[in-house]
Amino acid sequence: MSRIEELIAEECPDGVPYLAIGSASVSERVVAGATPKTGVVEFWEHGTIPWMSSGEVSKGTVCETDQFITQAAYDATSTKLVPSGTVVIALAGQGKTRGTVARTRIELCTNQSLASIVVAEEMDSDFLYYYLQTQYQELRDISSGEGTRGGLNLQMIKAYKVPVPPIEVQRAIVEILDMFSKLDAELDAELEARKEQYGHYRAGFLEFDLDAVDTVVLSDGFETRNGYTPPKSDPTNWANGTVPWFRMEDIRENGRVLDRALQMIPEKAVKGGRHFPANSLIFATSATIGEHALVTVPYLANQRFTAVWPKQEYAGRFDMKFLFHYGFVIDGWCRNNTTTSSFASVDMSGFKRLVIPIPPLETQKRIAEQLDKFDALVNDLSIGLPAELAARRQQYKYYRDKLLTFNELKKDAI
C-alpha cells in the first residue's frame, strides 16, 4: 500500500479528476450489441464469431464465449465487434446480473443487454474494470424502473463518472489487484481439483449393475414437463410475482439445491394453474446442457429446462437426494446426446428412455448421506478450502476498495 500512496502523493497530490465514461479521456466508444434471430439456423449453425450473452458477465474475465454467430448473423444485426480489453456492463437482468461488470480477453460481440466500453489511451481497461466492480450497487441504484425490473441504458453508462488518475497510478493498482486475482485463481484451481476428485468418488457410488437392481425407464417412472416463459408482451405476467421461475442464472448464482428464484411471476402467468411440484429436479435440456438442480418449493422454470419427478406409484421408492446425486449421471448422458439447430438440445426421445436404477431405499439414503458429506467439503463456505477462498475474497474486496478510493480533484485545479 505504501508504494501506491507514495505514487499518488507524487503524481496526483491534490486528487484525481472524475470524468464521465462517455468522455474522450475514458472511452473511444460505448456500444450495445444485439441478438440474431434464434429461429434462423444460418445465424447460429457453424458460427465462428464469439457472441457474449448477459449471463456470461458473471465470468469476470471473458476468455471464451458459450455461443458463436455466423458472419450472416453479424451482417444482419446491429451487434458490434469490440476488441480484447473491452469492459462490459450488464444493462439488464433479473436478480444480481444488472450492474455486473466483466473484462474481455478476446475480440467478441454481445447481445443487447450488455454495454461495451472501449477505453481511451488515458484509461487502463483493467483499472476501469476493477473500479466498476466497486460500483455495483451504485450502478443498480441509478437503474430505471423498480426492483428486479429496473435497467441501465447507454446514456446512464456514458454519464457515469469514474476516477482517472495518471496512467502510472492506474497500472500500479492493477498490478496489485491482479496479484490478488492470481492467488484467488490458484485457490480456485485447487478447489476445482478437489471437485474433480469428488466427481470420481461420486461416479463410483452411482455405478450400478442394472441387472442386479430394480430399474425403471424414465418415462414409465417419472413425470416430465417442459418449462416455459410467459409472454413478455403482457407486462402483468411479470408484475407482483409470487411463483419462483427458475433459469440457468439461478443455478450459477445460488447452487443446485434451490428454494428461491431470482425471478418471480404472478399466479396468472402459470398455465392452467399447474406448478411444477416441490422436491423435483430440473435438467437443462437446451442451450447450456449438462446442469441440473433439486427444487424444494412449488415453481416454474424457463423453456431451457425439463422438470422431472417420480410418478405417484414410484414416489415412495425414491429418495430425492439420491435422485439429485444421480442427476450428475444424467447430466453426463445429456452432454453426450444432443441435436443441433439454433441451440443445442438434448435428444429427448433418448432422455425419456433412460434406465434409472432403483436400489433399496436404505441404500439410496446411505449413498445420499455420503455424497452430501463429500459435497460439503468442496462447496460449503463454512469449512475447509471454500472457507479459505471466501476469506481471501473478503480480504481482496477490502484492499480493492481501499486502493480505488480517491480524493476528487477540485474543478478549479483541473
Order of alpha helices (4+ residues) and beta strands (2+ residues): alpha-beta-beta-beta-beta-beta-alpha-beta-beta-beta-beta-alpha-alpha-alpha-beta-alpha-beta-alpha-beta-beta-alpha-beta-beta-beta-beta-beta-beta-alpha-beta-beta-alpha-beta-alpha-alpha
